[in-house]
Amino acid sequence: MSASKRIMIIEDEPDLAEVLRDYLAQAGMEAEILWDGTHAVERVLTAQPDLVVLDIMLPGKDGLTICRELRARSDVPIIMETARVEEIDRLLGLELGADDYLCKPFSPRELVARIKAILRRTAPAQEVESPENCLVMDPESWRATLAGKSLDLTKREFQILHTLHRRPGRVFSRAQLLEMAFPDDADVFDRTIDSHIKNIRVKVKALVPGLELIRSVYGVGYAFGS
């Protein structure tokens, strides 16, 4: 990786946390450790790490609550650690928005490999499929262009597409898109996401026929790109 990535480890087992920090350092990454969950959300939002490694069982505030609160305010990638097998279905079901999980005990090398894979997958992308189909989004001006042409999106359509575009390949449920794209709008319901997605697709195909920017994942939600 060209630039040093910053990883936040939220883990109350000192020996494990220190070992993980050492392995991350060997991989060229910096790590900060939090020993409990009391102020974890605030610290993550302030430090803005590239990825969070989050244990489920924590003093102060548990990892499931922290993950849920972070997802309402941030799209930082999260890898959950769990020793509780019964939690796996919830994590896999994307109910909380975690990007991946590991069951304890696990190999630190495997964690580093998964972190690298997620960081590669979530790196900002400016191009879609080919240079001529380039999508550029400017959140400051609320303007989007596709293949050099203006993509006339409503505010809500822009928010949804921008949320997906920042995390190419990541699958978002309707509930997660509501939390990420409309955190302060109580008038938006999860099924209206489908209508906005449909409108975005129509506008994209009007500029570039046959291009699919948004992929549907049956029973889960939507993702940007193939």
FISE-273089 format. One record per residue (C-alpha): y, z, x. Coordinates in nm, 2 decimals. Last residue first. Example, Ala and Ser with C-alpha at 12.3 -4.5 7.8 and 13.67 -1.06 7.14 Angstrom:
BEGIN
+--------+--------+--------+
:      Y :      Z :      X :
+--------+--------+--------+
:  -0.11 :   0.71 :   1.37 :
:  -0.45 :   0.78 :   1.23 :
+--------+--------+--------+
//
This chain:
BEGIN
+--------+--------+--------+
:      Y :      Z :      X :
+--------+--------+--------+
:  -0.52 :  -1.07 :  -2.03 :
:  -0.15 :  -0.96 :  -2.04 :
:   0.02 :  -0.67 :  -2.21 :
:  -0.21 :  -0.43 :  -2.40 :
:  -0.26 :  -0.34 :  -2.77 :
:  -0.45 :  -0.09 :  -2.98 :
:  -0.79 :   0.09 :  -2.99 :
:  -1.02 :  -0.03 :  -3.27 :
:  -1.02 :  -0.38 :  -3.15 :
:  -0.82 :  -0.44 :  -2.83 :
:  -0.54 :  -0.69 :  -2.91 :
:  -0.38 :  -0.87 :  -2.62 :
:  -0.01 :  -0.93 :  -2.60 :
:   0.15 :  -1.21 :  -2.39 :
:  -0.06 :  -1.49 :  -2.54 :
:   0.08 :  -1.83 :  -2.45 :
:  -0.05 :  -2.12 :  -2.67 :
:   0.30 :  -2.27 :  -2.73 :
:   0.57 :  -2.14 :  -2.49 :
:   0.90 :  -2.09 :  -2.67 :
:   0.78 :  -2.08 :  -3.03 :
:   0.46 :  -1.91 :  -2.91 :
:   0.66 :  -1.62 :  -2.78 :
:   0.86 :  -1.58 :  -3.11 :
:   0.54 :  -1.58 :  -3.32 :
:   0.37 :  -1.33 :  -3.09 :
:   0.67 :  -1.10 :  -3.11 :
:   0.67 :  -1.11 :  -3.49 :
:   0.29 :  -1.03 :  -3.50 :
:   0.35 :  -0.73 :  -3.27 :
:   0.63 :  -0.61 :  -3.49 :
:   0.41 :  -0.63 :  -3.80 :
:   0.12 :  -0.45 :  -3.62 :
:   0.36 :  -0.17 :  -3.50 :
:   0.45 :  -0.12 :  -3.87 :
:   0.10 :   0.03 :  -3.91 :
:   0.20 :   0.33 :  -3.69 :
:   0.50 :   0.43 :  -3.90 :
:   0.86 :   0.40 :  -3.79 :
:   1.12 :   0.61 :  -3.98 :
:   1.09 :   0.92 :  -3.75 :
:   1.28 :   0.74 :  -3.47 :
:   1.35 :   0.97 :  -3.18 :
:   1.05 :   0.88 :  -2.95 :
:   1.05 :   0.51 :  -3.06 :
:   0.89 :   0.30 :  -2.78 :
:   0.68 :   0.56 :  -2.61 :
:   0.58 :   0.78 :  -2.90 :
:   0.53 :   0.49 :  -3.15 :
:   0.35 :   0.29 :  -2.88 :
:   0.12 :   0.59 :  -2.83 :
:   0.04 :   0.62 :  -3.20 :
:  -0.04 :   0.25 :  -3.22 :
:  -0.28 :   0.29 :  -2.93 :
:  -0.18 :   0.16 :  -2.59 :
:  -0.41 :  -0.03 :  -2.35 :
:  -0.29 :  -0.06 :  -1.99 :
:  -0.33 :  -0.42 :  -1.86 :
:   0.03 :  -0.45 :  -1.77 :
:   0.22 :  -0.12 :  -1.78 :
:   0.60 :  -0.20 :  -1.78 :
:   0.53 :  -0.50 :  -2.01 :
:   0.37 :  -0.29 :  -2.28 :
:   0.67 :  -0.06 :  -2.31 :
:   0.91 :  -0.35 :  -2.29 :
:   0.73 :  -0.54 :  -2.56 :
:   0.75 :  -0.24 :  -2.80 :
:   1.11 :  -0.16 :  -2.72 :
:   1.22 :  -0.53 :  -2.75 :
:   1.04 :  -0.56 :  -3.09 :
:   1.23 :  -0.25 :  -3.21 :
:   1.56 :  -0.38 :  -3.10 :
:   1.50 :  -0.72 :  -3.25 :
:   1.39 :  -1.00 :  -3.02 :
:   1.54 :  -1.34 :  -2.95 :
:   1.35 :  -1.46 :  -2.64 :
:   1.61 :  -1.65 :  -2.45 :
:   1.47 :  -1.93 :  -2.24 :
:   1.40 :  -1.94 :  -1.87 :
:   1.02 :  -1.94 :  -1.92 :
:   1.06 :  -1.63 :  -2.13 :
:   1.39 :  -1.43 :  -2.14 :
:   1.45 :  -1.08 :  -2.27 :
:   1.77 :  -0.91 :  -2.35 :
:   1.84 :  -0.55 :  -2.44 :
:   2.14 :  -0.55 :  -2.20 :
:   2.04 :  -0.24 :  -2.01 :
:   1.67 :  -0.29 :  -2.09 :
:   1.66 :  -0.63 :  -1.91 :
:   1.32 :  -0.80 :  -1.96 :
:   1.21 :  -1.10 :  -1.76 :
:   0.90 :  -1.30 :  -1.87 :
:   0.79 :  -1.58 :  -1.64 :
:   0.59 :  -1.86 :  -1.80 :
:   0.69 :  -2.12 :  -1.55 :
:   0.59 :  -1.89 :  -1.27 :
:   0.23 :  -1.85 :  -1.40 :
:   0.01 :  -1.61 :  -1.59 :
:   0.29 :  -1.37 :  -1.67 :
:   0.54 :  -1.29 :  -1.40 :
:   0.76 :  -0.99 :  -1.33 :
:   0.49 :  -0.73 :  -1.30 :
:   0.56 :  -0.37 :  -1.21 :
:   0.25 :  -0.20 :  -1.05 :
:   0.02 :  -0.05 :  -1.31 :
:  -0.30 :  -0.22 :  -1.21 :
:  -0.24 :  -0.16 :  -0.84 :
:  -0.15 :   0.20 :  -0.90 :
:  -0.46 :   0.25 :  -1.12 :
:  -0.69 :   0.10 :  -0.86 :
:  -0.54 :   0.31 :  -0.58 :
:  -0.58 :   0.63 :  -0.78 :
:  -0.94 :   0.54 :  -0.86 :
:  -1.02 :   0.50 :  -0.50 :
:  -0.85 :   0.82 :  -0.41 :
:  -1.05 :   1.00 :  -0.68 :
:  -1.37 :   0.85 :  -0.55 :
:  -1.30 :   0.96 :  -0.20 :
:  -1.23 :   1.31 :  -0.32 :
:  -1.59 :   1.31 :  -0.45 :
:  -1.64 :   1.48 :  -0.79 :
:  -1.76 :   1.82 :  -0.92 :
:  -1.61 :   1.81 :  -1.17 :
:  -1.59 :   1.51 :  -1.42 :
:  -1.32 :   1.25 :  -1.35 :
:  -1.08 :   1.09 :  -1.60 :
:  -0.88 :   0.78 :  -1.64 :
:  -0.55 :   0.65 :  -1.79 :
:  -0.49 :   0.95 :  -2.01 :
:  -0.31 :   0.87 :  -2.33 :
:  -0.40 :   1.18 :  -2.53 :
:  -0.62 :   1.02 :  -2.80 :
:  -0.73 :   0.75 :  -2.56 :
:  -1.08 :   0.76 :  -2.70 :
:  -1.21 :   0.80 :  -2.35 :
:  -1.02 :   1.13 :  -2.31 :
:  -1.15 :   1.26 :  -2.65 :
:  -1.50 :   1.15 :  -2.57 :
:  -1.49 :   1.33 :  -2.24 :
:  -1.38 :   1.67 :  -2.37 :
:  -1.74 :   1.78 :  -2.46 :
:  -1.83 :   1.74 :  -2.09 :
:  -1.61 :   2.03 :  -1.99 :
:  -1.56 :   2.03 :  -1.61 :
:  -1.26 :   1.81 :  -1.65 :
:  -1.01 :   1.63 :  -1.42 :
:  -0.76 :   1.40 :  -1.59 :
:  -0.60 :   1.10 :  -1.42 :
:  -0.25 :   1.03 :  -1.55 :
:  -0.03 :   0.72 :  -1.50 :
:   0.34 :   0.80 :  -1.57 :
:   0.45 :   0.65 :  -1.90 :
:   0.69 :   0.93 :  -1.98 :
:   0.83 :   1.13 :  -2.28 :
:   0.57 :   1.16 :  -2.55 :
:   0.30 :   1.09 :  -2.30 :
:   0.41 :   1.39 :  -2.09 :
:   0.38 :   1.62 :  -2.39 :
:   0.02 :   1.51 :  -2.47 :
:  -0.09 :   1.53 :  -2.11 :
:   0.06 :   1.88 :  -2.07 :
:  -0.12 :   1.99 :  -2.39 :
:  -0.45 :   1.86 :  -2.27 :
:  -0.40 :   2.01 :  -1.93 :
:  -0.36 :   2.36 :  -2.05 :
:  -0.04 :   2.56 :  -2.03 :
:   0.01 :   2.89 :  -1.84 :
:  -0.32 :   2.89 :  -1.66 :
:  -0.50 :   2.56 :  -1.63 :
:  -0.83 :   2.41 :  -1.76 :
:  -0.77 :   2.04 :  -1.81 :
:  -0.69 :   1.95 :  -1.45 :
:  -0.42 :   1.68 :  -1.40 :
:  -0.39 :   1.42 :  -1.12 :
:  -0.04 :   1.27 :  -1.19 :
:   0.07 :   0.92 :  -1.06 :
:   0.38 :   0.76 :  -0.91 :
:   0.57 :   1.08 :  -0.92 :
:   0.89 :   1.13 :  -1.12 :
:   1.01 :   1.45 :  -0.96 :
:   1.21 :   1.57 :  -1.26 :
:   0.98 :   1.45 :  -1.54 :
:   0.68 :   1.58 :  -1.34 :
:   0.85 :   1.92 :  -1.28 :
:   0.95 :   1.96 :  -1.65 :
:   0.59 :   1.88 :  -1.77 :
:   0.43 :   2.12 :  -1.51 :
:   0.65 :   2.42 :  -1.59 :
:   0.37 :   2.65 :  -1.72 :
:   0.08 :   2.44 :  -1.61 :
:  -0.04 :   2.63 :  -1.31 :
:  -0.09 :   2.57 :  -0.93 :
:   0.14 :   2.27 :  -0.89 :
:   0.06 :   2.06 :  -0.58 :
:   0.28 :   1.78 :  -0.43 :
:   0.11 :   1.49 :  -0.27 :
:   0.22 :   1.21 :  -0.04 :
:   0.01 :   0.89 :   0.00 :
:  -0.10 :   0.71 :   0.32 :
:  -0.47 :   0.72 :   0.25 :
:  -0.52 :   1.00 :   0.50 :
:  -0.25 :   1.19 :   0.32 :
:  -0.44 :   1.14 :  -0.01 :
:  -0.75 :   1.29 :   0.15 :
:  -0.56 :   1.59 :   0.28 :
:  -0.39 :   1.65 :  -0.06 :
:  -0.73 :   1.63 :  -0.23 :
:  -0.87 :   1.89 :   0.01 :
:  -0.57 :   2.12 :  -0.06 :
:  -0.61 :   2.09 :  -0.44 :
:  -0.98 :   2.17 :  -0.41 :
:  -0.94 :   2.48 :  -0.20 :
:  -0.65 :   2.60 :  -0.42 :
:  -0.83 :   2.57 :  -0.75 :
:  -0.54 :   2.58 :  -1.00 :
:  -0.48 :   2.21 :  -1.02 :
:  -0.18 :   2.00 :  -1.11 :
:  -0.17 :   1.73 :  -0.83 :
:   0.14 :   1.52 :  -0.83 :
:   0.11 :   1.19 :  -0.63 :
:   0.38 :   1.01 :  -0.45 :
:   0.31 :   0.67 :  -0.32 :
:   0.42 :   0.56 :   0.03 :
:   0.54 :   0.20 :   0.03 :
:   0.34 :  -0.10 :   0.14 :
:   0.00 :   0.00 :   0.00 :
+--------+--------+--------+
//
